[in-house]
């Protein structure tokens, strides 16, 4: 399914494939709070996912928090999925339904956006955590090398941010960089024998074109 990532209370971070069944599992993180998307960088939850479920594969226009948005690019990452071709350096081997970062920074190449306008990006993922030594993960977002912002994740989340107008108007490839300065190896944390440098488990990414505000929002 395109939009099957709906974190609920009690959902744990997806385990790395190499972790043995006997290894101690981290405590289940709380569900992300259903906050509304920010224009710089914010962690959002169920409103974004619910809106995308309503849009479906047809890329219908959606409304969220008084804004009209149109999905123009939908990517989801996992084993045997064609969209993994958009992944640049810094990722591990894709697994069913997701892919782990395997470096302190990882890259995704987005195609040029030919139509001028304002665009928002939603990125769904889950942080690498350990209950005692790594309760949260810092994620820094850059577009074409320019920092957009950073956020600390302690649960599966949807990150939301607006693309800089300069990146859109340039008409070229857009490189999304996710930087995880406190990425860690599970084996170093006493959590199995996985020696990958894990920071973020990436599930899907959506680019939406901003069409304006709804009539109700305009009236306010």
C-alpha positions as CSV (number, residue, x, y, z in Angstrom):
1,X,0.0,0.0,0.0
2,X,1.2,3.5,-0.7
3,X,0.3,5.1,2.6
4,X,0.3,2.2,5.1
5,X,2.4,4.0,7.8
6,X,0.0,4.9,10.6
7,X,1.9,4.7,13.9
8,X,-0.3,3.9,16.8
9,X,0.3,3.6,20.5
10,X,2.7,0.7,21.3
11,X,4.3,0.6,17.8
12,X,8.0,-0.1,18.0
13,X,10.7,1.1,15.7
14,X,11.2,-1.5,12.9
15,X,14.0,-3.8,13.9
16,X,17.1,-4.1,11.6
17,X,17.0,-7.3,9.5
18,X,20.2,-8.6,11.0
19,X,19.1,-8.4,14.6
20,X,18.6,-11.9,16.0
21,X,15.2,-12.9,17.5
22,X,16.8,-13.5,20.9
23,X,18.2,-10.0,21.1
24,X,16.7,-7.6,23.6
25,X,14.1,-5.3,21.9
26,X,13.9,-1.6,22.7
27,X,10.8,-0.4,24.5
28,X,7.9,0.7,22.3
29,X,8.0,4.4,21.8
30,X,4.8,6.5,22.2
31,X,2.8,7.5,19.1
32,X,3.7,10.9,17.5
33,X,1.4,13.7,18.6
34,X,-1.1,14.8,15.9
35,X,0.5,18.2,15.5
36,X,-0.1,20.3,12.3
37,X,2.6,20.7,9.7
38,X,5.0,23.6,9.9
39,X,6.5,25.4,7.0
40,X,10.1,25.2,8.1
41,X,10.5,21.8,9.7
42,X,8.1,20.0,12.0
43,X,7.1,16.5,13.0
44,X,3.5,15.7,12.2
45,X,1.4,12.6,12.7
46,X,-2.0,11.3,11.8
47,X,-3.5,14.4,10.1
48,X,-0.9,14.1,7.3
49,X,-1.3,10.3,6.9
50,X,-5.1,10.5,7.0
51,X,-5.1,13.2,4.3
52,X,-2.8,11.1,2.1
53,X,-5.0,8.0,2.5
54,X,-7.9,10.1,1.3
55,X,-6.0,11.2,-1.8
56,X,-5.1,7.7,-2.7
57,X,-3.2,6.6,-5.9
58,X,-5.2,9.2,-8.0
59,X,-3.1,12.1,-6.5
60,X,-6.4,14.0,-5.7
61,X,-6.2,17.4,-4.1
62,X,-6.3,17.3,-0.3
63,X,-7.1,19.8,2.4
64,X,-5.2,20.0,5.7
65,X,-5.1,22.7,8.3
66,X,-6.9,25.1,6.0
67,X,-4.5,24.5,3.1
68,X,-5.1,23.0,-0.3
69,X,-2.3,20.6,-1.4
70,X,-1.8,18.5,-4.5
71,X,0.5,15.4,-4.4
72,X,2.8,15.6,-7.4
73,X,5.4,12.9,-6.4
74,X,4.9,9.9,-4.2
75,X,7.9,7.6,-3.4
76,X,8.0,4.7,-1.0
77,X,11.1,2.8,-0.2
78,X,11.6,-0.9,0.4
79,X,12.9,-4.1,-1.0
80,X,12.1,-4.7,-4.7
81,X,10.4,-1.3,-5.0
82,X,11.4,0.9,-8.0
83,X,11.6,4.1,-6.0
84,X,14.8,2.9,-4.3
85,X,16.5,4.1,-7.4
86,X,16.1,7.6,-6.0
87,X,18.3,6.8,-3.0
88,X,21.8,8.2,-3.1
89,X,24.7,7.4,-0.8
90,X,24.3,6.6,2.8
91,X,21.6,3.9,2.8
92,X,21.6,0.3,3.8
93,X,20.1,-2.5,1.7
94,X,16.3,-2.0,1.4
95,X,14.1,-4.2,3.5
96,X,10.4,-5.0,3.1
97,X,8.6,-1.7,3.4
98,X,11.5,0.5,4.6
99,X,15.2,1.3,4.3
100,X,17.6,2.2,7.1
101,X,20.2,5.0,6.8
102,X,23.7,3.6,7.2
103,X,25.8,6.7,7.6
104,X,25.7,10.0,9.5
105,X,24.1,11.5,6.4
106,X,22.0,10.0,3.7
107,X,20.7,11.4,0.4
108,X,17.6,11.2,-1.8
109,X,17.6,12.6,-5.3
110,X,14.3,14.2,-6.3
111,X,13.4,15.0,-9.9
112,X,13.1,18.6,-11.1
113,X,9.8,20.3,-10.4
114,X,8.8,21.8,-13.8
115,X,5.8,23.8,-12.6
116,X,6.7,26.9,-10.6
117,X,5.1,27.2,-7.2
118,X,5.4,26.5,-3.5
119,X,6.0,22.9,-2.6
120,X,5.9,20.9,0.7
121,X,7.6,17.6,1.4
122,X,6.4,15.0,3.9
123,X,8.9,12.3,4.9
124,X,7.8,9.3,7.0
125,X,10.3,7.5,9.1
126,X,11.3,6.1,12.5
127,X,14.4,6.9,14.6
128,X,17.1,4.5,15.8
129,X,16.6,4.3,19.5
130,X,17.8,2.6,22.7
131,X,15.8,3.0,25.8
132,X,18.8,3.8,28.1
133,X,21.4,5.4,26.0
134,X,19.7,6.8,22.9
135,X,16.1,7.9,23.7
136,X,15.8,10.2,20.7
137,X,17.5,10.9,17.3
138,X,18.4,14.3,15.9
139,X,17.6,14.7,12.2
140,X,18.9,17.6,10.3
141,X,17.3,18.3,6.9
142,X,19.2,20.0,4.0
143,X,18.1,20.8,0.5
144,X,20.9,21.1,-2.1
145,X,23.3,21.6,0.8
146,X,21.4,24.3,2.6
147,X,20.0,23.5,6.0
148,X,16.3,23.7,6.4
149,X,16.1,22.9,10.1
150,X,16.4,20.1,12.6
151,X,14.1,18.1,14.8
152,X,14.5,15.5,17.6
153,X,12.5,12.3,17.0
154,X,11.6,9.9,19.8
155,X,8.8,8.0,17.9
156,X,7.8,7.2,14.3
157,X,6.9,10.5,12.7
158,X,6.2,12.4,9.5
159,X,8.6,15.3,8.9
160,X,7.1,18.3,7.0
161,X,9.0,21.2,5.4
162,X,8.6,23.6,2.5
163,X,11.1,23.4,-0.4
164,X,13.1,26.6,-0.8
165,X,11.9,28.6,-3.8
166,X,15.5,28.8,-5.1
167,X,15.6,25.0,-5.3
168,X,12.4,24.8,-7.3
169,X,13.1,27.8,-9.6
170,X,16.5,26.4,-10.5
171,X,14.7,23.7,-12.5
172,X,17.3,21.0,-11.7
173,X,17.6,18.0,-9.6
174,X,16.8,18.5,-5.9
175,X,19.0,16.6,-3.4
176,X,17.4,16.0,0.0
177,X,20.1,15.2,2.7
178,X,19.1,13.7,6.0
179,X,21.9,14.2,8.6
180,X,21.9,12.1,11.8
181,X,24.8,13.2,14.0
182,X,24.0,10.7,16.8
183,X,23.4,7.7,14.6
184,X,24.6,4.5,16.3
185,X,25.4,0.9,15.8
186,X,23.0,-1.5,17.7
187,X,26.0,-3.8,18.5
188,X,27.7,-0.9,20.4
189,X,24.5,-0.3,22.4
190,X,24.2,-4.0,23.5
191,X,21.2,-4.5,21.3
192,X,22.0,-7.4,19.0
193,X,24.9,-7.9,16.6
194,X,23.8,-5.4,13.9
195,X,26.9,-3.3,13.1
196,X,25.3,-0.8,10.7
197,X,25.4,2.9,11.6
198,X,21.6,3.4,12.0
199,X,19.9,6.8,12.3
200,X,16.5,6.8,10.5
201,X,14.3,4.2,9.1
202,X,12.8,5.7,5.9
203,X,9.3,4.5,4.7
204,X,7.9,7.0,2.2
205,X,8.2,10.6,0.8
206,X,5.6,12.8,-0.8
207,X,6.0,16.1,-2.6
208,X,2.9,18.3,-2.6
209,X,2.2,21.5,-4.5
210,X,0.6,24.3,-2.4
211,X,-2.6,25.5,-4.1
212,X,-3.7,28.1,-1.6
213,X,-5.9,28.3,1.4
214,X,-9.4,27.0,1.7
215,X,-12.4,29.3,1.8
216,X,-12.9,28.7,5.5
217,X,-9.2,29.6,6.2
218,X,-9.4,32.7,4.1
219,X,-12.5,33.9,6.0
220,X,-10.5,33.7,9.2
